[in-house]
Amino acid sequence: MSNPLLQTFDTPYEVPPFQIIKNEHYLPAIEEGIRLAKEEIDAIVENSDEPTFENTIEALESSGEILGRASSVLFNLNSAETSDELQAVARDASPKLSEFNNEVKQNEALWDRIKAVYNQKDELALDGEQRMLLDKTYKSFVRSGADLDGDKKKRFKEVSIELSKLSLQFGENVLAETNSYELVIDNEADLEGLPEDVISRAKSTAEKKDKKGKWVFTLQAPSYVPFMEHAMNRELREKLYKAYMSKALKGDERDNQQIVKQLVALRAELAQLLGYKTYADYVLEERMAEEPGKVQNFLSDLLDKALPKAKEEFEEIKAFMKELGVEHELQRWDWAFYSEKLRKKKYDVDDELTKPYFKLENVIEGVFKTAEKLFDITFVMREDIPVYHEEVTAYEVKDAKGEVISLFFTDFFPRDGKRGGAWMTSYREQKKVDGKKVIPLVSNVCNFTPSSPDVPSLLKFDEVQTLFHEFGHALHGMLADTKYGSLSGTSVYWDFVELPSQIMENWCYEKECLELFAHHYKTGELIPLDYIEKLKESAIYHEAYATVRQISFGMLDLMWHDMPMNAASKVDSVVDIEHEAFSKTDLFPSVDNTNMSVQFGHIFGGGYAAGYYSYKWAEVLDADAFSVFQQNGVFDKVTATSFKDNILSKGGTEHPMELYKKFRGQEPTPEALLKRAGLLN
């Protein structure tokens, strides 16, 4: 039987034919893709003509299409719809891909041709996008060890392969730990305080797990978060919190402590091989922040402004507990519970009050209408486009002329085969081939509260924000209009990539936007204006505490990755390093046998190593950028068009600061963020 991953996809828009792709197809397709890509590389190297931009840089850019296609489907599904078998395939494929990537980057004949083109770049008549592709290609080879001598080059290759294996194993361990835990409740009294839809879902989960007549809570966010916010039973909150925070920390085969130490040591070694002091120096060279000192100063400055207010918020909760007659100490498993109670008291608005106005289907329609009003695009559902799971929906994305500019896939509910969190990804980047545009295939994957037999999927307000956030990333991919796939969409500096996503969250608070979708799922009534005002006011409720928490994660990330190799290779205790990193920001007593690092997927299982600060960095950008919309009108077409033309469509074709200045007219300042967070009068 032929391998569908090796054929031209005979589907609308050449979408992967998910329904006929089997696990056994991936490895042969990747191996054949590597063989074909090697042939393409050989053709570049063996070309007897002098190296040119076209026959070397562009030829390299367009190589490996089949390999890219097969690996894209594999790793996207390994996150969104995995199984033990698919994880095994991904484990086998990762080192093969790392090895091939290293072979390409350390191919001396290819490197000589790239250097030859790079060294004459000032004489070449290249446009801005071509020059950026040349610069990025050259830098990527240098940063991948192309200039290293024999032994160092060999070691670089070994380290890279080992890092890819360890990162994959880290994520698998966290997923397995998340899926294996159940809090089973058989006494109805223990459900006191929980909203009806949460109880209904827990009952439904229990039935699916053959525990009829009971209620099952898990460590997945739609189950864990409402339990921590509403459950009156403090002992059970403590139990669930400790289960959550002890994931991958139990000294068994799924313990990630050794993996963290290995990842940190190997990353530091890789950086040292390339001549960098630390892994953070290596990473930040390709970021807006440029070097670790700037990140440290950025986080410290924010901490100085936020910590005093965070301490006030902490004391406010303690005083509130005293007011309620609570005598026990404020612990971590109490924060969400009492914080939510106080929020309700102060603003008389909580998730249970607002959720009926945020039916998932209405919110999706609202985000589509927001994009239509801002960027003149429309979304048309297509049932004939292949999808990888029955819960996935496919849409055509059309511009003002009615031309299809992208496909968009949505996948919104938790499953055992899906990792936690929310993310945007793509199965194909936008590019131009022979002057013809190849449209991107963009996807949003989330873990929202699913519907129950009695109630449709009603989102908490922070889930509405998450949907808008990930949709902002999707817009970055969908509105891309560049020549080269490697410079398209979200292929930008990591401390810039969150700008399009985080700016979209701002519309959730705007009356003109909420009017598009925030209607009661039963009555059709628009969300009351006073709810909107209260949502705005409550948006900065405990914002200083949230800011300090986010800064603490950035500092933890930096502590792990700003160590020189001699220190990184001698880390004795993951727990001790974390205590040290959190010492400036921690407001709670420490809890034994809990740890963030061993489940910190962003930095050890994803691409945010030495880059977690970028969430706060991008908040400065998004607050500053949104202030222009606030000034001109949140649906002002001129402002929106400028944002689309200068930022969303441009991808990584120019330095992000230059793109930002074209939109804003100046570099960003933190004032708008501090004002929005209530940290500046």
N, C-alpha and C positions, 0 to 999 in steps of 0.2 A: 504493500500500500504506500502511495506517495506521501511525503511529509508536507503538510499544508504550510509549514513555516518556511519551506524552501520554494514555494510556488508564488507567483503573483496572486495576491488575494482577490478572488473573484467575488467581491462584495461591494455594496455601495461605498464609494470613497476609499476603497481598499482598506477597510477596517479589518483588523484581525478576525478570522472566522472562528471565534472562541469555541463554538459548539462542536467543532471537529478537531480541535487541538487537544492532544492527549499528553499526559506526563512523559511518555516515552519519546515524544517528538522533539523535546527541547534539546537534550544533549547532542543528538546527531545533527540538529540544525545549527547549534552553536559551534560544533566541531567543523562542520562544512563551511559555516560562515567565516570561521577563523582561516580555513584553508583558502577560501576565495579572497578574503581581505589580504592575506599574505601575497597572493598572486598580484593583486592590485598594487601593493607596496613594491613588489619586485619590479613591476612594469615602470614605476616611477624611478626607481634606483637605476634600472638598466637602460633608461632613456639616454641615448647618446647625445641628444641636444643639450646645450648649456641650460643649467637650471633657470627657470623663470617662475614668476608668480603663478602663471596658469598651469605649467606642466609639473609643478612641485606642490605649491601650497593649496591651490584649488583642487588638484588631483587627490591630494591627501584628504582634504575636507570631504570629498564626495565618495571616498572609499569606505568599505565595510558596511554597506547598507543592509545586507541580509543579516549580518551579525548583529547590528544595532536593533533590527526589527525583532529578531528572536529573543535577544536578551531583555529588551524592553517589555515584551509580553510576560516573560518568565518572572522578572523581578517585580513588576507591577502586581501580578497575580499572587506572588509570594507574600505581598503585604495585604492584599484585599480579599483573597479567596484561596487561602493556602491549605495544605494538608501535610501529614507526616511525609508522604511520598514526594510532594512538591518541594518541601523544605530540603529533603535529601538531594533532589536534583539541583537546587540552588547552591547547596553546599559543594556539590561536585563541580558545578559550572563556575563558581566564583574564582577558584584558583586558576582555572584555565583562562578565564578572561583577564585576570591580573597578569598572568604570565605572558599572554599575547600583548597586552598593553605595554608591558615592560620591554618586550622584544622590539616593538615598534619604536618606543621612545629611546631605546638603546641601540638602534640600528645605525651604525656609524656612517654608512654610505648615504642613508636618508638624511641623517643629521648634517652631513657635509653639504648636501644640496640646500637644505633649509638655511644653514648659515650663509651660504653663497648668496641666496636671494636676500636675506636679512641685511647682509653687509652692503648691499647696493640699493637699499630701500630708498635712500634720498634721491637717487637718479631715476627711480621708476615713477611712472605716471599713475599712481594709485589713488583711488578716492578714499574717503575716510573709513568706509566699511572694510575695504580691502587692506588698508594699513592696519586696522585693528585686528583683522584675521591673521595677518603676518606677525604682528607683535605677540598675540596670544599663542599662536603656534610655536613661535620661537621660545617664549617663556615657558610654555608647558613642557617642552623638551628639556630645557635647563633644569626645571623644577622636578623632572622625573629622572634625573641622573644621567642625561645624555653626555655631559661633559666630564663624568667621573672616569677614573682609570679602572683597569681590569678588576682588581679585587673589590674595590669599593662598588663598582657597577654590579658585580655578582651579588654582593651583600644587599645592596639596595633592592634588587629583584626579590631576594629571599624575604626581606622585611615586608615588602609590599604584599606579597602573596599571603604571608602569615597574618598581616593586619586585616585583609579582606575576610579570611576565615574566622578570625576572632570576633570581628564586628558582627558577622552573621550569627555566630553562636550566642553572642550576648543577647541579641534581639530574640532569638528562639527561646532562650531561657526565660526571659521576661514574659513572653507570650504564654509559655507553658505554665509558669507560675500564676499568671493572671487567670488562665482558664481552669486551673485545677482547684481553686479555692471556692468553697460554698459556705455561706452562713445560713444554716437551716433553722428556721423558726417553726416550732409546732404549738406555741402558746400565743393565742391571738392578742393577749394583753401586751406582749412584747412589741406589737406593731403601733402602739399608742404614739400619736403625733405625726405619723406618716400620711401623706396625701393618698386619696383613694386610688388614683391611677398608678401610684408607685406600688401600693399593696396588690392591686389587680395584676400588675406585671410580674411581681414576685410570685404570685399564685400560679400564673401562667408558666413561669420559668420552672417552678416546682413540678408542675404536671408534665412538662417536656422531659424532666429528669426523673420521671417515675416516682415522684414524692407527693402523690396526691394528698390533699388535705393539709399540706404544709406550705410554707413560704420560703423561697430561696433568694438570697441576695448574693451578688458576686462582686468582684473587684473591677468590673467594667464601669466606666463613668456614669452611664444613665442609672445604674443601680447603686453604686457606691456614694455618689455625691448627695442625692436626696436623702439617703439614710443618715449620712453625717450631719445634714442640715436640720432634719426634722425628728429623728427618733428620740423619744423621751428616755429610753432605756440606756443609761450612761455606760453600763458595763458592756453592752453589745456594741456601742459606738467605739469604746476602747478596743474591744476585740477586733472589730473590722478595721480600725485604723492600724493596729499593730500588724494585722495580716497584710494590709496594703503596703506598709512601709518596711516589711521584712521580706518582700519578694526578692528572690535570688540572693538571700543572705543566711541560708540555713545550714551551710556546711555540707550540702549534699551535691549530687551531680549537676544540679541547676544553680549552684552558687556562682555568682559572677565576680567575687572579690579577686580571685587570681587572674581572671580575664581582664579586669580593670587594670591591674598592675602590669600585666603583659602589654596591653594596648598603650599605656602611658610610656612604658620603657621603650617599646619599639618605635612609637612616634617620635620620641626624643632622639633615638638613634638615627632614624631616617633624616630628621632635621640636621643633626650633626654631620652626617655623611655629605649633605649638600652645603655645609659651611655656615649653617644658621646656629645661633646660640641655643634656641629652644624651638619646640614645635610651634608655639604661638608666634614667634618671629617669622617662621616659614609661612604660616597661614595668613598672617595679617599683612604681609607684603602685597597680597592680592585683595585687599579690602580698603574701603574708604578710610578706616581708622589707621591703617598703615603699620602700626607697631604697638607692642603690649603696653608700653608706658602711657600711650594716649588712651587706651581702653581703661587702664587702671585709673587714670585721672578722671575720665568720663564717669565711671561707676562711682568713684569716691566723691566727686562733686555732687552727683545725684543723691548719694547716700547722706551727705551732710545736710541736704535740704529736706530729705524725706524722713530720716530717722527720728528727729524730735517729734514730728507730727505722728509717726507710727507709734511711738511710745505713748503719746496722748490717747491714741485710738485703743491701744492695748489696755491702758488704765481705765478708759471709758467702759470697756467690756467687763472689767473686774468690778467696777462700781455698779454696773447694771446687774451683775450676778448677786451682789450684796443686797441690792434693792429687792431682788426676787427672793431673798432669804437663802440663797445658795451659800454654803459654807466651805465647800471643797476648793482646792487650788485650781486656777485656770490651766488646763492642760490642752495639748494639741487636738485631742478628740472632742474638746468642748468649743473650740473657736468657731467652727462653721455653725454649730447649733445656736450659740448665744448671739453670734453676729447676725444670723438670719432673724432671730427674735427681735433684736434691737432695730434692725433695718425696718422690720414691719411696724414697730412702734413709732419710729421717727418719721417714716415716710408713708406709712399706711399703704404700702404697696409691696407685694411679694410675688413670687413666682406663681403661687396658686391663684392670685388675683389676675395676673396678666396672661398666664398660659392659654386661657380660652380664646384670646385674641391672636394667638400665634400658631394657628393650625399649619402644619408643615407645608401642605400644598399651597396655601395662601402666601406663606413667606417666600416660597420658590417663585411664585408668580410676581411677588413684590420685588424681589431682587432682579428678575428679568425686566420688569417695567422700569426700575431704576436705571438699569443699563441702557434701555431703549431711550429714556429721556435724556440721559447724559451723552450717549455715544452713538445713537441712531442704529442700534442693532436689535434684531428680533430673534426669538427662539421658537422653533417649530418641532414638535415631537415627531419622531420617526420610529414606528414599531417594527420596520423591516430591517433595521440596522442591527447586526449581531452584538450581543452583550454577554458578559461572562457569568451573570447570575440574574435570576428573575427579578430581583429588587433593583436592578440597574435600569435607568432610563436614558435613551439617546435623543439628542436634539440637533437639528441643523441650526447654525447661527448665521443669520443673513444681515448684510449691510443695508444702507438706505436704498441702494439700487436693486435690492433683492438677490444679490449674488451671495452664494454660500462662502463664508470666509473661515469657517471652522466647524468641527463637530464637538459637542459637549456631552459628557456622560456624568450622571449623578448616581451615587451609591451611598445611602444615608443611614443605614441601621446596623447595629452590632451583630456580628456572627462569630462563632467559634473560630472560623478560619480567617478572621480579619483582625489585624493588630489594632490596638487602641488609638485614640486621638483622631485628628482630622488632617487631611493633606490634599494638595493639588498635585497632579502628575500629568504626564502626557505619554501617549503611545507613538506619537510622531510630532516632531517639531515643524513649525512653518519654515519654508525655504522657497527659493526660486530655482528651477531647473530649466536651462535653455530659455530663460525669460518668463517661464510659466510658473505661476504660484502653486505650490503644493500646500494644501490646507493642513493646519494642525489638528490633532486628535487629543482633546484635553479632557481631564477627568477630575471631579471633586469626590473624595471619599471621606465620609464622616461616621460618627457613632452617636446618632441622636436617639432620643427616647422613642421607641417604636410604639405603634398603636396597640391597644389591648382589645379584647372582644367588645368592650363597651364604649371605649373612648378612642377617637382618632389620635394620631401623633400630634401632641401639643408641645411646643418648644418653650423651655425656659428662656428668659431674655438673653442669658449669656450664650445659649445655643443659637439664637437668632444672630447674635454678633459673630459667632463662629461661622455660620453659613455665609454671612456677608464677607467675612475675612477670607475664607477659602475661595469664594467667588471672585474676590479681588485678584488673587493669584491667577485664577482661571482667565480673567480678562487680560492679564499680562500675556498669557499664552495665546488667547483667541484673537487679540487685536494686533499681534505681531505682524510686522511688514518689513522683513529684512531679506537679504539675498542668501545668507548662509545660516544653516540650521544651528551651528554651534554658537552663533551670536544672537539667536532668536529668543523671544519671550522672556522666560525667567533666567536665562543664561547671563546673569549679571552678578556683580559683587554681592556676597551674602549679606552685607549690612545695608544693601540697597533693595534686596529682593522683597523685604517685608513692607516697603512703602505702598505699593498698589493694594496689598491686602489690608493693611492697617488703616489706610485712609478710608476704605469702604465701610468700616465699622461706624464711622461718624454719622453716616446717613441714617442709621438705626434710631438715632435720637431726634431726628428732624421731623417735625409735624408733616411737612409736605411729602416726605417719604412714607411715614407710617400710614398716612391716609390711603396709600396705594394698596395696602395689604392687611393692616391690623384690624380685622373685623371679627366679631365674636362668631365662633364656629357654629353656634346654634341659632342666634338671633340675627346675625349679619350686622349688628350694631358696631359702629366705629369705636375704637378704643377711646375712652373719655379723655378730654384734654388735660384734666388734672392728673391722670395717670402718666401722661407724657411728661408733664412738668416734674412729677415725682421721680420718673425714670431718670430724667436729666439730673435732678438733685442727687438721687441715690447712686448715680454713676460714679460720683467721686467719694461715695461712702467707703471708708477704709481704703482709699486709694493709696495713701502713704504706706500702709501696711503691705498692700499688694506690690507697690513699687520696691519696697525693701526686700520682699520675698524674691522678686524677679532679679534684683541686683545680687542677692545672695547666690542665686544659681549662676549668674555671670561670673561672680568671684570664685565660686567653686570650679567652674570650667577653666578659668584662667590659672587657678592654683595647680590644677592637674597638668596644664599644658604649657605653663611658663617655667617649667623646671628644666635645667640643663641635664644632659644625659647621666652624669655621675649621680645626681640626686634622684632622677626618675627611675634609675635601675636599682635603687636601694630602698624603695618604699616598703615599709614593713607592714603598716596597718592602713587599710582603706578608711576605716572608721576614724582613726586619729587625724588623718589629712582632712577629712570632711569636718570634724569638730573645729579644727584650726581655721578652715575657710569660712565657717559660719560664725566664728566667735564674735565678729563685729556686728552681726546682723540679728543674732538669735535673741528672741524675747521670751522663749519658753524654756522650761527645764528640759534637759536632754532625756530621750527615751531609749533605754537599752535595746539592743537587737533590732534597731531600725537604721536604715541607710538610704540616702538618695542616690549616691553614685552608682550603686550596683543595678539601678533600674533607670538611670538617666539616659534614655534612648537617644535623645537629641545629640548628645556628644559622644556616646560610645557605640551606638547602633545606627546613627544617622550621620549627617554631614556638618553638624554644628560645632565640632571640636574647635576650641579657641575662638568660637564665633557666637556663643549664646548671647553675649552682650548686644548683638545686633537687633534683638527685639526692642530694647529700650532705645537704641540708636535710631531705629526706624520710626519709633514713636515721636522723636524730635522732628524727623522729616515729615511724618504724616500730620502732626498737629500744625506745623508751620505751613504745609501745603494746603490743609483744609481751611486755614484762616483766610485764604484767598477766596474760596467758595463762600465762606461766611460773609465776606465783605461784598462779593458780587452777586450772591444768590446761589443756593445749594444746587439748583439745576441750571445755572447759567451756562448756556451753550458755548460761549467764547472761552470761558475758563476750562470747561470740560474738553473742548476740542484741543486746546493748548496742552492739557494734561495727556490726552490720547496721543497727539502728534509728537510731543517732546519726550514722553516717558513710556507710555504703554506700548506704542508701536515700535520703539527703537531698540528694545532688548539691550544687548551688550555692545552695540555698535560704536558707542562713545563712552568716555569716562563718565560715571554716574553724576559726579558733581557738575560737570558741564551740562548734562541733560537737565539736572535740577535747576541750574541757574537760568537755562533757556525758558523753563516754565515759570520760575519764581522771580527772576530778575536779580536775585542775590543768593548768597549762601544761607542755609537755614540757621535759625537761632533757637535756643531752648525756651524762650519766653512763652510761646503759645502752649507748649506742653505743660510747663509749670503752672500756668494760669488754668488750663483745663483740669489739671489734677488737684486744684485747690491749694497748691503750694506757693502761690504768688497772688497777691491781692491786685 
